[in-house]
C-alpha cells in the first residue's frame, strides 16, 4: 500500500485520519475498488487502529468506502448511471455557487480570482515554445490546472454559503481524482487546446461574477461544468 502522511497531534487523530484517508481516495492514491484494512491504514499513518476505525465509519457515511469485513473495507466504485447523477448534482451546485458569488463576492475575492487566472495566463505563454507532449509541457499544464482548480475553490467560497460548500465537498469526492487525467489525455491528445478552452471559460465566468450578473455566471459555469463532466464520463466508460 502507498505510504500515507504520518500524523502527530493525538487530540484530533480521528479527524486527521479521516482527512488523510479521504484525500488519498480523492487524489487517487487509494484506487477505486481497492481493498484496505484498518491495520494497514493504521500502519501507513503510523497511528493505532482506533482513530482509523472512527475515520472509516465516517467515510462509509460519505459513501467513499464500503465495508467488506469486520476490519476491512473497499474503496467505493459506482455504476455509470449513479456517476452521471453525481455529475448532474455537481454541475448544478457549481452553477449555483457562481450565481451566489456574482451577488455576494467582495472586491478582494474577485481580485484573488483574477490573480489566479493571471498566473495561469503567464504559464500559458511559457508553454507556447514547448514541444507538445514533452515532460516540460505536461508539468506546466498541470500547474495551469492547479490554478484553475484554485479558481473554482475561490468561486465556491465567494458564494458565502456553508451548506453549499459542504455539499460540493461531498460531490467532488466522486471524480476529482480523474478530472486532471481526463484533461491531460483529452480526445485527440491536444492537451494544450483543452486547457486553453477551459482557461477562456474561466475568464468569462470571472467577467460575469465581477459584473454582478448572477444569471450569466450561473449559465457559463453550468456549461463549463457539464463539458468537463461529459469528458470525464466519456473517458471513464469508453473501455
ABEGO torsion letter per residue (X at the ends): XBBBBBBABAAAAAAAAAAAAAAAAAAGABBBGBBBBAAAAAAAAGBBAAAAAAAAAAAAAAGABBBABAABBBBBBBBAAAAAAAAAAAAAAAAAAAAAAAAABBAAAAAAAAAAAAAAAAAAAAAAABBBGBAAAAAAAAAAAAAAAAAAAAAAAAAGBAAAAAAAAAAAAAGAAAAAAAAAABBGGBAAAAAAAAAAAAAAAAAAAAAGBAAAAAAAAAAAAAAAAAAAAAAAAAX
